[in-house]
Amino acid sequence: MTIKLPQIIERYVDASNRHDQKSILSCFSDDAVVHDEAETLNGKKTIEDWITKTIAKYKFHFNPLSIKQDAAEIAKVKVPVLIIQGGRDIQISEGDAQALKAARPAAKLVIIPAANHVFRAATTDDRMAQVKLYTDPTIPVVPELVPAIVDWVGRLR
């Protein structure tokens, strides 16, 4: 079974399966936090040491079997939440956005009908037709995006 993982997860899995410590580490931000085996690891240096130790200890190999988007995680967030969903998003469904909203009723949900996953104007749900929208940095975001964010931020006061 082949599943489509988010790009960063795919990079992490591929690097981990090669036991490529430098590439694994590149998947983490400078202020990343890892929770593993009842331990909390903060920052890249600590995570780098954990990667080295974990590879030596387990000689692991990942074989992802499925992916689960758990809307319940958003309920744990302690800050205001804005969910913006593109109506032509070919990666995340409008139903997923609705599930996030249901799990966090205080969140603001904005659906931009003509936007895709990267908030560019899409006229079709065809993946191949949308490729340029993902790769061409000269294509602007949909005009509804910035006002939606500004409006939400303005209401936080």
DSSP file (Angstrom, degrees, kcal/mol; ACC not computed):
  #  RESIDUE AA STRUCTURE BP1 BP2  ACC     N-H-->O    O-->H-N    N-H-->O    O-->H-N    TCO  KAPPA ALPHA  PHI   PSI    X-CA   Y-CA   Z-CA
    1    1 A M              0   0    0      0, 0.0     2,-0.5     0, 0.0    65,-0.0   0.000 360.0 360.0 360.0 130.9    0.0    0.0    0.0
    2    2 A T        -     0   0    0      2,-0.0     2,-0.3     0, 0.0    63,-0.1  -0.911 360.0-172.9-105.7 128.8    1.3    3.4   -0.9
    3    3 A I        -     0   0    0     -2,-0.5     2,-0.8    61,-0.2    63,-0.1  -0.888  25.8-121.3-119.6 153.7    0.2    6.4    1.1
    4    4 A K        -     0   0    0     -2,-0.3     3,-0.1    63,-0.1    -2,-0.0  -0.838  32.4-167.9 -95.7 111.2    0.9   10.1    0.6
    5    5 A L        -     0   0    0     -2,-0.8    62,-0.0     1,-0.1     5,-0.0  -0.656  34.8 -91.3 -93.3 152.4    2.7   11.5    3.6
    6    6 A P    >>  -     0   0    0      0, 0.0     4,-2.6     0, 0.0     3,-0.6  -0.369  46.6-110.3 -55.9 145.4    3.1   15.2    4.2
    7    7 A Q  H 3> S+     0   0    0      1,-0.3     4,-2.6     2,-0.2     5,-0.2   0.857 116.1  49.4 -52.9 -45.1    6.4   16.2    2.6
    8    8 A I  H 3> S+     0   0    0      1,-0.2     4,-2.1     2,-0.2    -1,-0.3   0.872 112.2  48.8 -66.0 -35.3    8.3   16.9    5.8
    9    9 A I  H <> S+     0   0    0     -3,-0.6     4,-2.9     2,-0.2    -2,-0.2   0.906 110.5  51.0 -69.0 -41.3    7.2   13.5    7.2
   10   10 A E  H  X S+     0   0    0     -4,-2.6     4,-2.8     2,-0.2     5,-0.2   0.915 110.4  49.3 -60.8 -43.3    8.3   11.8    4.0
   11   11 A R  H  X S+     0   0    0     -4,-2.6     4,-2.6    -5,-0.2     5,-0.2   0.913 112.5  48.4 -60.6 -42.8   11.7   13.4    4.3
   12   12 A Y  H  X S+     0   0    0     -4,-2.1     4,-2.6     2,-0.2    -2,-0.2   0.927 113.0  46.6 -64.4 -46.0   12.0   12.3    7.9
   13   13 A V  H  X S+     0   0    0     -4,-2.9     4,-2.6     2,-0.2    49,-0.3   0.937 114.2  47.4 -62.3 -47.6   11.0    8.8    7.1
   14   14 A D  H  X S+     0   0    0     -4,-2.8     4,-1.2     1,-0.2    -2,-0.2   0.928 114.9  45.3 -61.2 -46.0   13.3    8.5    4.1
   15   15 A A  H  <>S+     0   0    0     -4,-2.6     5,-2.6    -5,-0.2     4,-0.5   0.896 113.5  50.8 -64.4 -40.1   16.3   10.0    6.1
   16   16 A S  H ><5S+     0   0    0     -4,-2.6     3,-1.0     1,-0.2    -2,-0.2   0.907 106.8  53.0 -64.6 -42.1   15.6    7.8    9.1
   17   17 A N  H 3<5S+     0   0    0     -4,-2.6    -1,-0.2     1,-0.3    -2,-0.2   0.774 112.2  45.7 -67.0 -24.3   15.4    4.6    6.9
   18   18 A R  T 3<5S-     0   0    0     -4,-1.2    -1,-0.3    -5,-0.2    -2,-0.2   0.519 108.4-129.3 -87.1  -7.5   18.9    5.6    5.5
   19   19 A H  T < 5 +     0   0    0     -3,-1.0     2,-1.2    -4,-0.5    -3,-0.2   0.863  49.5 162.9  55.7  38.3   20.0    6.4    9.1
   20   20 A D     >< -     0   0    0     -5,-2.6     4,-2.6     1,-0.2    -1,-0.2  -0.736  19.6-171.7 -90.0  92.4   21.2    9.7    7.7
   21   21 A Q  H  > S+     0   0    0     -2,-1.2     4,-2.6     1,-0.2    -1,-0.2   0.861  80.5  51.4 -59.0 -41.6   21.6   11.7   10.9
   22   22 A K  H  > S+     0   0    0      1,-0.2     4,-1.6     2,-0.2    -1,-0.2   0.919 113.2  45.0 -63.5 -43.4   22.3   15.0    9.2
   23   23 A S  H  4 S+     0   0    0      2,-0.2     4,-0.5     1,-0.2    -2,-0.2   0.864 112.1  52.0 -70.0 -35.7   19.2   14.7    7.0
   24   24 A I  H >< S+     0   0    0     -4,-2.6     3,-1.7    -9,-0.2     4,-0.2   0.958 109.7  49.6 -61.6 -49.1   17.1   13.6    9.9
   25   25 A L  H >< S+     0   0    0     -4,-2.6     3,-1.9     1,-0.3    -2,-0.2   0.833 100.1  65.1 -60.4 -33.4   18.2   16.6   11.9
   26   26 A S  T 3< S+     0   0    0     -4,-1.6    -1,-0.3     1,-0.3    -2,-0.2   0.662  90.2  67.3 -66.0 -14.0   17.4   18.9    9.1
   27   27 A C  T <  S+     0   0    0     -3,-1.7     2,-0.4    -4,-0.5    -1,-0.3   0.579  92.0  76.8 -79.5  -9.7   13.7   18.0    9.5
   28   28 A F  S <  S-     0   0    0     -3,-1.9     2,-0.1    -4,-0.2    16,-0.0  -0.806  78.2-128.2-106.6 142.7   13.6   19.7   12.9
   29   29 A S    >   -     0   0    0     -2,-0.4     3,-1.6     1,-0.1    14,-0.1  -0.355  34.7-102.5 -76.9 167.0   13.5   23.4   13.6
   30   30 A D  T 3  S+     0   0    0      1,-0.3    14,-0.9    13,-0.1    15,-0.2   0.812 123.7  41.5 -61.0 -30.8   16.0   25.0   16.0
   31   31 A D  T 3  S+     0   0    0     12,-0.2    -1,-0.3    13,-0.1    -2,-0.0   0.062  86.8 144.7-106.3  25.1   13.4   25.1   18.8
   32   32 A A    <   -     0   0    0     -3,-1.6    11,-2.7    10,-0.1     2,-0.4  -0.194  35.6-151.8 -62.6 154.1   12.0   21.7   18.1
   33   33 A V  E     -A   42   0A   0      9,-0.2     2,-0.4     2,-0.0     9,-0.2  -0.999   7.7-166.4-129.2 131.0   10.8   19.5   21.0
   34   34 A V  E     -A   41   0A   0      7,-2.6     7,-3.4    -2,-0.4     2,-0.5  -0.964   6.3-160.1-118.4 134.5   10.7   15.7   20.9
   35   35 A H  E     +A   40   0A   0     -2,-0.4     2,-0.3     5,-0.2     5,-0.2  -0.968  29.0 151.8-111.0 118.7    8.9   13.5   23.4
   36   36 A D  E >   -A   39   0A   0      3,-2.5     3,-1.3    -2,-0.5    -2,-0.1  -0.977  60.8  -7.6-151.5 133.8   10.3    9.9   23.4
   37   37 A E  T 3  S-     0   0    0     -2,-0.3     3,-0.1     1,-0.3    -1,-0.1   0.893 127.6 -51.7  48.0  52.5   10.5    7.2   26.0
   38   38 A A  T 3  S+     0   0    0      1,-0.2     2,-0.4    -3,-0.0    -1,-0.3   0.707 117.2 113.3  61.9  23.4    9.3    9.4   28.8
   39   39 A E  E <   -A   36   0A   0     -3,-1.3    -3,-2.5     2,-0.0     2,-0.5  -0.958  56.9-147.8-125.4 142.2   11.9   12.0   28.0
   40   40 A T  E     -A   35   0A   0     -2,-0.4     2,-0.5    -5,-0.2    -5,-0.2  -0.956  14.8-164.5-111.6 124.6   11.5   15.5   26.6
   41   41 A L  E     -A   34   0A   0     -7,-3.4    -7,-2.6    -2,-0.5     2,-0.4  -0.933   3.0-164.5-113.9 125.9   14.2   16.8   24.3
   42   42 A N  E     +A   33   0A   0     -2,-0.5     4,-0.5    -9,-0.2    -9,-0.2  -0.924  47.4   5.0-115.1 130.2   14.6   20.5   23.5
   43   43 A G  S  > S-     0   0    0    -11,-2.7     4,-2.2    -2,-0.4   -12,-0.2   0.193  85.1 -78.1  86.0 158.0   16.6   22.0   20.7
   44   44 A K  H  > S+     0   0    0    -14,-0.9     4,-3.0     1,-0.2     5,-0.2   0.852 122.7  54.3 -64.1 -39.4   18.7   20.7   17.8
   45   45 A K  H  > S+     0   0    0      2,-0.2     4,-2.0     1,-0.2    -1,-0.2   0.932 112.5  43.9 -63.5 -44.5   21.8   19.6   19.8
   46   46 A T  H  > S+     0   0    0     -4,-0.5     4,-2.0     1,-0.2    -1,-0.2   0.896 115.3  49.2 -65.4 -40.0   19.8   17.5   22.2
   47   47 A I  H  X S+     0   0    0     -4,-2.2     4,-2.7     2,-0.2    -2,-0.2   0.881 107.6  55.0 -67.5 -38.1   17.8   16.1   19.3
   48   48 A E  H  X S+     0   0    0     -4,-3.0     4,-2.2     2,-0.2    -1,-0.2   0.924 108.7  47.7 -59.9 -44.4   20.9   15.3   17.4
   49   49 A D  H  X S+     0   0    0     -4,-2.0     4,-2.4     1,-0.2    -1,-0.2   0.898 111.3  51.5 -63.0 -40.3   22.3   13.3   20.3
   50   50 A W  H  X S+     0   0    0     -4,-2.0     4,-3.0     2,-0.2     5,-0.2   0.905 108.0  51.9 -62.5 -43.1   18.9   11.5   20.6
   51   51 A I  H  X S+     0   0    0     -4,-2.7     4,-2.5     2,-0.2     5,-0.2   0.941 111.2  47.2 -58.9 -48.6   19.0   10.6   16.9
   52   52 A T  H  X S+     0   0    0     -4,-2.2     4,-2.0     1,-0.2    -2,-0.2   0.926 115.6  44.9 -58.8 -47.2   22.5    9.1   17.3
   53   53 A K  H  X S+     0   0    0     -4,-2.4     4,-2.3     1,-0.2    -1,-0.2   0.897 113.2  50.2 -65.2 -42.0   21.5    7.2   20.4
   54   54 A T  H  X>S+     0   0    0     -4,-3.0     4,-2.7     2,-0.2     5,-0.5   0.898 110.4  48.7 -67.6 -41.4   18.3    5.9   18.9
   55   55 A I  H  X5S+     0   0    0     -4,-2.5     4,-1.9    -5,-0.2    -1,-0.2   0.935 114.3  46.5 -62.8 -45.4   19.9    4.7   15.6
   56   56 A A  H  <5S+     0   0    0     -4,-2.0    -2,-0.2    -5,-0.2    -1,-0.2   0.887 117.7  43.3 -63.4 -39.0   22.6    2.9   17.6
   57   57 A K  H  <5S+     0   0    0     -4,-2.3    -2,-0.2    -5,-0.2    -1,-0.2   0.897 130.5  17.2 -75.7 -41.8   20.1    1.3   20.0
   58   58 A Y  H  <5S-     0   0    0     -4,-2.7    -3,-0.2    -5,-0.2    -2,-0.2   0.692  70.8-150.3-110.9 -22.4   17.3    0.2   17.6
   59   59 A K     << -     0   0    0     -4,-1.9    -4,-0.1    -5,-0.5    -3,-0.1   0.922  42.9-171.5  46.2  47.8   18.7    0.1   14.1
   60   60 A F        -     0   0    0     -6,-0.3     2,-0.3    -5,-0.0    -1,-0.1  -0.083  26.9-162.4 -74.1 164.5   15.1    1.0   13.1
   61   61 A H        -     0   0    0     -3,-0.1     2,-0.3   -43,-0.0   -44,-0.1  -0.947  14.7-139.4-147.3 127.1   13.2    1.1    9.8
   62   62 A F        +     0   0    0     -2,-0.3   -45,-0.0   -49,-0.3     0, 0.0  -0.660  20.1 175.7 -87.8 141.8    9.9    2.9    9.2
   63   63 A N        -     0   0    0     -2,-0.3    -1,-0.0   -46,-0.0    -2,-0.0  -0.658  22.9-149.9-139.5  82.3    7.2    1.4    7.0
   64   64 A P        +     0   0    0      0, 0.0   -61,-0.2     0, 0.0     3,-0.1  -0.280  17.8 179.5 -57.7 131.3    4.2    3.8    7.3
   65   65 A L        -     0   0    0      1,-0.3     2,-0.3   -63,-0.1     0, 0.0   0.698  62.4  -7.4-104.7 -27.3    0.9    1.9    6.9
   66   66 A S        -     0   0    0    -63,-0.1     2,-0.4     2,-0.0    -1,-0.3  -0.968  57.5-131.1-159.3 170.5   -1.6    4.7    7.2
   67   67 A I        -     0   0    0     -2,-0.3     2,-0.4    -3,-0.1   -63,-0.1  -0.995  16.8-165.5-132.2 139.7   -1.9    8.4    8.1
   68   68 A K        -     0   0    0     -2,-0.4     2,-0.7     2,-0.0    -2,-0.0  -0.990  11.4-154.3-129.3 126.9   -4.4    9.8   10.5
   69   69 A Q        -     0   0    0     -2,-0.4     2,-0.9     3,-0.0     3,-0.1  -0.895  17.8-158.9 -96.4 112.5   -5.4   13.5   10.8
   70   70 A D    >   -     0   0    0     -2,-0.7     3,-1.6     1,-0.2     4,-0.3  -0.797  14.1-173.5-102.7 100.9   -6.6   13.9   14.4
   71   71 A A  G >  S+     0   0    0     -2,-0.9     3,-1.3     1,-0.3     4,-0.5   0.741  77.9  76.3 -62.7 -22.9   -8.7   16.9   14.8
   72   72 A A  G >  S+     0   0    0      1,-0.3     3,-1.0     2,-0.2     4,-0.4   0.770  80.1  71.2 -62.3 -24.4   -8.8   16.4   18.5
   73   73 A E  G X  S+     0   0    0     -3,-1.6     3,-1.4     1,-0.3     4,-0.3   0.842  88.9  61.1 -59.9 -33.8   -5.3   17.8   18.8
   74   74 A I  G X  S+     0   0    0     -3,-1.3     3,-1.3    -4,-0.3    -1,-0.3   0.781  91.0  67.9 -67.1 -25.1   -6.5   21.3   18.0
   75   75 A A  G <  S+     0   0    0     -3,-1.0    -1,-0.3    -4,-0.5    -2,-0.2   0.740  93.5  59.8 -65.3 -21.6   -8.7   21.2   21.2
   76   76 A K  G <  S+     0   0    0     -3,-1.4    -1,-0.2    -4,-0.4    -2,-0.2   0.636  79.1 109.1 -80.7 -15.1   -5.5   21.2   23.2
   77   77 A V    <   -     0   0    0     -3,-1.3     4,-0.1    -4,-0.3    -3,-0.0  -0.420  53.5-162.0 -68.4 134.8   -4.3   24.6   21.8
   78   78 A K        +     0   0    0     -2,-0.1    -1,-0.1     2,-0.1    -3,-0.0   0.215  63.8  71.0-104.8  13.6   -4.6   27.4   24.3
   79   79 A V  S    S-     0   0    0      1,-0.1    -2,-0.0     0, 0.0     0, 0.0  -0.827  96.9 -76.3-124.1 163.6   -4.5   30.4   21.9
   80   80 A P        -     0   0    0      0, 0.0     2,-0.4     0, 0.0    27,-0.1  -0.291  50.7-147.1 -58.2 145.9   -7.0   31.8   19.4
   81   81 A V        -     0   0    0     25,-0.1    27,-2.4    23,-0.1     2,-0.5  -0.963  15.6-167.6-125.6 133.1   -7.2   29.7   16.2
   82   82 A L  E     -b  108   0B   0     -2,-0.4     2,-0.6    25,-0.2    27,-0.2  -0.985   7.6-166.4-115.9 124.1   -7.8   30.7   12.7
   83   83 A I  E     -b  109   0B   0     25,-3.3    27,-3.0    -2,-0.5     2,-0.5  -0.953   4.8-174.1-111.3 118.8   -8.6   28.0   10.2
   84   84 A I  E     -b  110   0B   0     -2,-0.6     2,-0.4    25,-0.2    27,-0.2  -0.966   5.7-173.7-116.5 124.9   -8.4   29.0    6.5
   85   85 A Q  E     -b  111   0B   0     25,-2.9    27,-2.9    -2,-0.5     2,-0.4  -0.954  19.3-136.7-122.3 132.2   -9.5   26.4    4.0
   86   86 A G  E >   -b  112   0B   0     -2,-0.4     3,-1.5    25,-0.2    30,-0.1  -0.735   9.7-144.2 -84.6 132.6   -9.3   26.5    0.2
   87   87 A G  T 3  S+     0   0    0     25,-2.8    29,-0.2    -2,-0.4    27,-0.2   0.710 104.0  45.5 -67.3 -20.2  -12.3   25.2   -1.6
   88   88 A R  T 3  S+     0   0    0     27,-2.9     2,-0.4    24,-0.4    29,-0.3   0.027  80.0 140.2-109.9  24.2  -10.1   23.8   -4.3
   89   89 A D    <   -     0   0    0     -3,-1.5     5,-0.1    27,-0.3    27,-0.1  -0.565  32.1-171.4 -70.7 121.5   -7.6   22.3   -1.9
   90   90 A I  S    S+     0   0    0     -2,-0.4    -1,-0.2     1,-0.1     3,-0.1   0.402  81.4  47.0 -95.0   1.6   -6.5   18.9   -3.3
   91   91 A Q  S    S+     0   0    0      1,-0.3     2,-0.4     2,-0.0    -1,-0.1   0.774 116.1  31.8-107.8 -41.3   -4.6   17.9   -0.1
   92   92 A I  S    S-     0   0    0     -6,-0.1    -1,-0.3     3,-0.0    -3,-0.1  -0.976  80.6-133.5-123.7 130.8   -6.9   18.8    2.8
   93   93 A S     >  -     0   0    0     -2,-0.4     4,-1.6    -3,-0.1     3,-0.4  -0.393  19.9-119.1 -84.8 160.5  -10.7   18.5    2.4
   94   94 A E  H  > S+     0   0    0      1,-0.2     4,-2.5     2,-0.2     5,-0.2   0.841 117.5  61.2 -61.5 -33.0  -13.2   21.0    3.5
   95   95 A G  H  > S+     0   0    0      2,-0.2     4,-2.1     1,-0.2    -1,-0.2   0.862 100.2  53.4 -61.2 -36.3  -14.5   18.2    5.8
   96   96 A D  H  > S+     0   0    0     -3,-0.4     4,-2.1     2,-0.2    -1,-0.2   0.914 109.2  48.4 -63.9 -42.8  -11.1   18.2    7.5
   97   97 A A  H  X S+     0   0    0     -4,-1.6     4,-2.3     1,-0.2    -2,-0.2   0.903 110.9  50.6 -63.4 -41.3  -11.4   21.9    8.2
   98   98 A Q  H  X S+     0   0    0     -4,-2.5     4,-2.6     1,-0.2    -1,-0.2   0.880 108.4  52.7 -63.9 -37.5  -15.0   21.4    9.5
   99   99 A A  H  X S+     0   0    0     -4,-2.1     4,-2.0     2,-0.2    -2,-0.2   0.893 108.4  50.4 -65.3 -39.5  -13.7   18.7   11.8
  100  100 A L  H  X S+     0   0    0     -4,-2.1     4,-1.4     2,-0.2    -2,-0.2   0.935 111.6  48.1 -61.3 -45.7  -11.0   21.1   13.1
  101  101 A K  H  < S+     0   0    0     -4,-2.3     6,-0.3     1,-0.2     3,-0.2   0.905 110.3  51.4 -61.7 -42.8  -13.7   23.7   13.7
  102  102 A A  H  < S+     0   0    0     -4,-2.6    -1,-0.2     1,-0.2    -2,-0.2   0.868 111.1  48.1 -63.3 -36.1  -16.0   21.1   15.5
  103  103 A A  H  < S+     0   0    0     -4,-2.0    -1,-0.2     1,-0.3    -2,-0.2   0.731 124.5  31.8 -76.0 -22.0  -13.1   20.1   17.7
  104  104 A R  S >< S+     0   0    0     -4,-1.4     3,-2.5    -3,-0.2    -1,-0.3  -0.658  71.2 178.2-134.1  75.7  -12.3   23.8   18.5
  105  105 A P  T 3  S+     0   0    0      0, 0.0    -1,-0.1     0, 0.0    -2,-0.1   0.752  78.7  60.2 -55.8 -28.2  -15.7   25.6   18.4
  106  106 A A  T 3  S+     0   0    0      2,-0.1   -25,-0.1    -4,-0.1    -5,-0.1   0.620  84.8 105.3 -76.0 -10.6  -14.1   29.0   19.3
  107  107 A A  S <  S-     0   0    0     -3,-2.5     2,-0.5    -6,-0.3   -25,-0.2  -0.318  74.3-122.9 -68.4 152.2  -11.9   28.8   16.2
  108  108 A K  E     -b   82   0B   0    -27,-2.4   -25,-3.3     2,-0.0     2,-0.5  -0.866  24.8-159.1 -95.0 126.7  -12.7   31.1   13.3
  109  109 A L  E     -b   83   0B   0     -2,-0.5     2,-0.5   -27,-0.2   -25,-0.2  -0.938  10.6-178.5-110.6 124.3  -13.2   29.1   10.0
  110  110 A V  E     -b   84   0B   0    -27,-3.0   -25,-2.9    -2,-0.5     2,-0.5  -0.987   7.6-164.3-121.0 125.1  -12.8   30.9    6.7
  111  111 A I  E     -b   85   0B   0     -2,-0.5   -25,-0.2   -27,-0.2   -27,-0.1  -0.949   3.4-163.0-110.2 124.4  -13.4   29.0    3.5
  112  112 A I  E >   -b   86   0B   0    -27,-2.9   -25,-2.8    -2,-0.5     3,-1.8  -0.895  10.1-155.4-106.2 102.9  -12.1   30.6    0.3
  113  113 A P  T 3  S+     0   0    0      0, 0.0    -1,-0.2     0, 0.0   -27,-0.0   0.801  86.9  40.3 -53.4 -41.3  -13.9   28.8   -2.5
  114  114 A A  T 3  S+     0   0    0    -27,-0.2     8,-3.3   -28,-0.1     2,-0.2   0.451  94.6 104.0 -91.3   1.2  -11.4   29.3   -5.3
  115  115 A A  B <   -C  121   0C   0     -3,-1.8   -27,-2.9     6,-0.2   -26,-0.2  -0.563  54.3-153.6 -87.4 146.0   -8.2   28.8   -3.3
  116  116 A N    >   -     0   0    0      4,-1.8     3,-1.7    -2,-0.2   -27,-0.3  -0.216  48.4 -71.3 -96.7-163.6   -6.1   25.7   -3.4
  117  117 A H  T 3  S+     0   0    0    -29,-0.3   -28,-0.1     1,-0.3    -2,-0.1   0.799 136.3  42.6 -64.0 -30.5   -3.8   24.4   -0.6
  118  118 A V  T 3  S-     0   0    0      2,-0.1    -1,-0.3    23,-0.0   -29,-0.0   0.111 120.5-107.5-103.9  20.6   -1.3   27.2   -1.0
  119  119 A F  S <  S+     0   0    0     -3,-1.7    23,-2.8     1,-0.2     2,-0.3   0.824  73.5 137.6  59.5  38.8   -4.0   29.8   -1.4
  120  120 A R        -     0   0    0     21,-0.3    -4,-1.8    -6,-0.0     2,-0.3  -0.845  65.7 -92.8-106.5 151.4   -3.6   30.4   -5.1
  121  121 A A  B     -C  115   0C   0     19,-0.5     2,-0.4    -2,-0.3    -6,-0.2  -0.478  47.6-173.8 -68.1 122.4   -6.7   30.7   -7.4
  122  122 A A        -     0   0    0     -8,-3.3     3,-0.1    -2,-0.3     8,-0.1  -0.943  22.8-170.7-119.8 139.7   -7.6   27.3   -8.8
  123  123 A T  S    S+     0   0    0     -2,-0.4     2,-0.3     1,-0.1    -1,-0.1   0.441  74.9  31.1-105.1  -3.1  -10.2   26.7  -11.5
  124  124 A T        -     0   0    0      2,-0.1    -1,-0.1   -10,-0.1   -36,-0.0  -0.968  64.8-133.4-149.1 160.5  -10.1   22.9  -11.2
  125  125 A D        +     0   0    0     -2,-0.3     2,-0.3    -3,-0.1     5,-0.1   0.364  66.6 125.7 -94.2   3.0   -9.4   20.1   -8.7
  126  126 A D     >  -     0   0    0      1,-0.2     4,-1.3     2,-0.1    -2,-0.1  -0.477  56.5-146.8 -66.7 122.5   -7.2   18.3  -11.2
  127  127 A R  H  > S+     0   0    0     -2,-0.3     4,-0.7     1,-0.2     3,-0.5   0.906  96.1  49.4 -59.0 -45.6   -3.8   17.7   -9.6
  128  128 A M  H >4 S+     0   0    0      1,-0.2     3,-0.7     2,-0.2     4,-0.4   0.867 108.6  53.3 -66.2 -34.6   -1.8   18.1  -12.8
  129  129 A A  H 34 S+     0   0    0      1,-0.2     3,-0.3     2,-0.1     4,-0.3   0.782 109.2  50.5 -69.6 -25.3   -3.5   21.4  -13.6
  130  130 A Q  H >X S+     0   0    0     -4,-1.3     4,-1.0    -3,-0.5     3,-0.7   0.566  81.9  94.0 -88.6  -9.0   -2.6   22.7  -10.2
  131  131 A V  H XX S+     0   0    0     -4,-0.7     4,-1.4    -3,-0.7     3,-1.1   0.897  83.6  51.7 -52.4 -47.5    1.1   21.9  -10.3
  132  132 A K  H 3> S+     0   0    0     -4,-0.4     4,-2.4    -3,-0.3    -1,-0.3   0.851 102.5  60.8 -60.6 -33.7    2.1   25.3  -11.6
  133  133 A L  H <4 S+     0   0    0     -3,-0.7    -1,-0.3    -4,-0.3    -2,-0.2   0.799 108.7  44.1 -63.7 -27.4    0.2   27.0   -8.7
  134  134 A Y  H << S+     0   0    0     -3,-1.1    -1,-0.2    -4,-1.0    -2,-0.2   0.765 122.3  35.3 -84.1 -28.8    2.4   25.2   -6.3
  135  135 A T  H  < S+     0   0    0     -4,-1.4    -2,-0.2     1,-0.1    -3,-0.2   0.641  94.2  83.5-107.6 -16.4    5.7   25.8   -8.0
  136  136 A D    ><  -     0   0    0     -4,-2.4     3,-1.5    -5,-0.2    -1,-0.1  -0.793  53.3-168.4 -96.2 106.1    5.5   29.3   -9.6
  137  137 A P  T 3  S+     0   0    0      0, 0.0    -1,-0.1     0, 0.0    -4,-0.0   0.608  81.3  68.7 -70.2  -9.5    6.4   31.9   -7.0
  138  138 A T  T 3  S+     0   0    0      2,-0.1    -2,-0.0     0, 0.0     0, 0.0   0.624  75.6  95.6 -83.7 -11.7    5.1   34.7   -9.2
  139  139 A I  S <  S-     0   0    0     -3,-1.5     2,-0.0    -7,-0.2    -3,-0.0  -0.689  76.6-133.5 -80.2 122.8    1.5   33.6   -8.9
  140  140 A P        -     0   0    0      0, 0.0   -19,-0.5     0, 0.0     2,-0.1  -0.263  18.3-102.4 -74.9 161.5   -0.1   35.7   -6.1
  141  141 A V        -     0   0    0    -21,-0.2   -21,-0.3     1,-0.1   -22,-0.1  -0.384  55.1 -79.0 -72.2 161.4   -2.3   34.4   -3.3
  142  142 A V    >>  -     0   0    0    -23,-2.8     3,-1.5     1,-0.1     4,-0.5  -0.318  39.7-120.9 -62.4 146.1   -6.0   34.8   -3.7
  143  143 A P  T 34 S+     0   0    0      0, 0.0    -1,-0.1     0, 0.0     3,-0.1   0.709 107.7  63.7 -65.4 -19.7   -7.1   38.4   -2.7
  144  144 A E  T 3> S+     0   0    0      1,-0.2     4,-1.6     2,-0.1     5,-0.1   0.693  87.7  74.0 -75.8 -17.8   -9.4   37.1    0.0
  145  145 A L  H <> S+     0   0    0     -3,-1.5     4,-1.9     2,-0.2     5,-0.2   0.962  94.5  43.5 -65.1 -56.3   -6.6   35.6    2.1
  146  146 A V  H  X S+     0   0    0     -4,-0.5     4,-2.9     1,-0.2     5,-0.2   0.919 113.5  50.3 -62.1 -46.5   -4.9   38.8    3.6
  147  147 A P  H  > S+     0   0    0      0, 0.0     4,-2.7     0, 0.0    -1,-0.2   0.877 108.9  53.9 -59.8 -34.5   -8.2   40.5    4.5
  148  148 A A  H  X S+     0   0    0     -4,-1.6     4,-1.9     2,-0.2    -2,-0.2   0.914 112.9  42.7 -63.9 -41.5   -9.4   37.3    6.3
  149  149 A I  H  X S+     0   0    0     -4,-1.9     4,-2.9     2,-0.2     5,-0.2   0.928 114.8  49.2 -69.6 -45.3   -6.2   37.2    8.3
  150  150 A V  H  X S+     0   0    0     -4,-2.9     4,-2.7     1,-0.2    -2,-0.2   0.917 111.5  50.2 -60.8 -44.1   -6.2   41.0    9.1
  151  151 A D  H  X S+     0   0    0     -4,-2.7     4,-1.4    -5,-0.2    -1,-0.2   0.928 112.7  46.5 -59.2 -46.5   -9.9   40.8   10.1
  152  152 A W  H  < S+     0   0    0     -4,-1.9     4,-0.4    -5,-0.2     3,-0.4   0.935 113.8  47.0 -63.7 -47.4   -9.2   37.9   12.5
  153  153 A V  H >< S+     0   0    0     -4,-2.9     3,-1.5     1,-0.2     4,-0.4   0.913 109.2  55.7 -61.3 -42.1   -6.1   39.5   14.0
  154  154 A G  H >< S+     0   0    0     -4,-2.7     3,-0.7     1,-0.3    -1,-0.2   0.813 103.9  54.4 -60.1 -30.8   -8.0   42.8   14.4
  155  155 A R  T 3< S+     0   0    0     -4,-1.4    -1,-0.3    -3,-0.4    -2,-0.2   0.528  90.3  76.8 -81.6  -6.3  -10.7   41.0   16.4
  156  156 A L  T <         0   0    0     -3,-1.5    -1,-0.2    -4,-0.4    -2,-0.2   0.698 360.0 360.0 -75.7 -18.3   -8.1   39.6   18.9
  157  157 A R    <         0   0    0     -3,-0.7    -1,-0.2    -4,-0.4    -2,-0.1   0.500 360.0 360.0 -64.9 360.0   -7.8   42.9   20.7
